[in-house]
Amino acid sequence: MPQPTPNEIRERIIGHKQNKVKEKDIAKWLMISQSTVTKVWAKYQKTNTYQPSPRTQGRKPKINNTILNQITTQIKQNPAITLKKLIEIFDLKISQAALSKHLKKHSNQTTKKRPAPQKDKKTNPNETNHPQTNQ
């Protein structure tokens, strides 16, 4: 991605445009494209500043810090809580996998993805209680 035009150049563009100099001439003198001159001047007329706009990248997080803090508090109060229950409690619009990844990345908290299965006192079907006989 190209770097923003330096503020010194932007100031000179504004100064020349205020003195009614043509954009084509300004671009030639400053060795920049005419579209840059046009954009800087349009921004100056609209916002009355020549500073570049801040660059934002990526998506906004689906969970803000306030909700993240509430979730971590809930996990501390009830360590056995499931991701599904957290999503229901906080009415989140994300998947369980996304919540799990977010918790691991931002708060070092982990939760259960699903409730622990109920253990029955059954024996392993491969094991038998019969004495084996050799024939």
C-alpha positions in Angstrom: 0.0 0.0 0.0 1.5 3.4 -0.9 2.5 5.8 1.8 0.3 8.9 2.4 1.5 12.1 0.7 3.7 14.0 3.2 2.2 17.0 5.0 4.8 19.4 3.5 3.5 18.5 0.0 -0.1 18.8 1.1 0.6 22.3 2.5 2.1 23.3 -0.8 -0.8 21.9 -2.8 -3.3 23.9 -0.6 -1.2 27.1 -0.9 -1.0 26.8 -4.7 -4.7 26.0 -5.0 -5.6 29.0 -2.9 -3.5 31.1 -5.3 -5.7 29.8 -8.2 -2.9 27.7 -9.8 -4.1 24.8 -12.0 -4.0 21.3 -10.7 -2.0 20.1 -13.7 0.7 22.7 -13.0 0.9 21.9 -9.3 1.3 18.2 -10.1 4.1 18.9 -12.6 6.0 21.2 -10.1 5.7 18.8 -7.2 6.2 15.7 -9.3 3.0 14.0 -8.1 -0.1 12.8 -9.9 -2.9 15.2 -10.7 -5.3 12.9 -8.9 -3.3 13.4 -5.7 -3.7 17.1 -6.0 -7.4 16.8 -6.7 -7.9 14.5 -3.7 -5.9 16.7 -1.3 -7.8 19.8 -2.4 -11.2 18.1 -2.2 -10.4 16.8 1.3 -9.2 20.3 2.4 -12.4 21.9 1.1 -14.6 19.3 2.8 -12.8 19.1 6.2 -10.7 22.2 6.3 -7.6 20.1 7.1 -5.0 18.5 4.9 -4.0 15.8 7.4 -4.3 12.2 6.1 -7.2 10.1 7.3 -6.3 7.4 9.8 -5.9 4.0 8.1 -8.0 1.2 9.5 -7.4 -2.4 8.7 -9.2 -5.6 9.2 -12.6 -6.3 10.7 -13.9 -4.9 13.9 -14.0 -7.4 16.7 -17.4 -9.0 17.3 -16.8 -8.9 21.1 -15.8 -5.6 22.7 -13.7 -5.4 25.8 -16.7 -4.7 28.1 -18.4 -7.9 27.1 -15.1 -9.8 27.2 -14.6 -8.7 30.8 -18.2 -9.8 31.7 -17.6 -13.2 30.1 -14.3 -13.7 32.0 -16.1 -12.8 35.2 -18.8 -15.3 34.4 -16.2 -18.0 33.7 -14.4 -17.3 37.0 -17.8 -17.6 38.9 -18.7 -20.8 37.1 -15.7 -22.6 35.6 -17.9 -25.4 34.2 -20.0 -23.1 32.0 -20.2 -24.0 28.4 -19.5 -21.8 25.3 -23.1 -22.4 24.2 -24.4 -21.1 27.6 -22.2 -18.0 27.4 -23.5 -17.2 23.9 -27.0 -17.5 25.2 -26.4 -15.4 28.3 -24.7 -12.6 26.4 -26.8 -12.9 23.3 -23.7 -13.1 21.1 -24.0 -13.4 17.3 -20.9 -15.6 16.9 -20.2 -19.4 16.8 -18.8 -21.4 19.7 -15.5 -21.8 17.8 -15.2 -18.1 17.3 -15.9 -17.4 21.0 -13.4 -20.1 22.0 -10.7 -18.6 19.8 -11.4 -15.1 21.1 -11.2 -16.2 24.7 -7.9 -18.0 24.1 -6.4 -15.1 22.3 -7.5 -12.2 24.5 -8.0 -13.4 28.0 -6.3 -16.8 28.4 -9.6 -18.2 29.6 -10.9 -21.6 28.5 -14.3 -23.1 28.8 -15.9 -26.4 27.9 -17.2 -26.7 24.4 -19.9 -29.1 25.6 -21.0 -30.5 28.9 -19.0 -33.4 30.2 -20.6 -36.7 29.3 -22.3 -38.6 32.1 -20.2 -41.6 33.1 -22.0 -44.8 33.6 -20.6 -47.5 35.8 -20.6 -49.9 32.9 -17.6 -52.1 32.1 -15.8 -52.0 28.8 -17.6 -54.2 26.3 -14.3 -55.8 25.3 -13.7 -56.9 28.9 -15.6 -59.7 30.3 -16.0 -60.8 33.9 -15.9 -64.5 32.9 -12.8 -66.4 33.4 -11.3 -67.4 30.1 -10.9 -71.0 29.4 -8.1 -72.4 27.2 -9.1 -75.2 24.9 
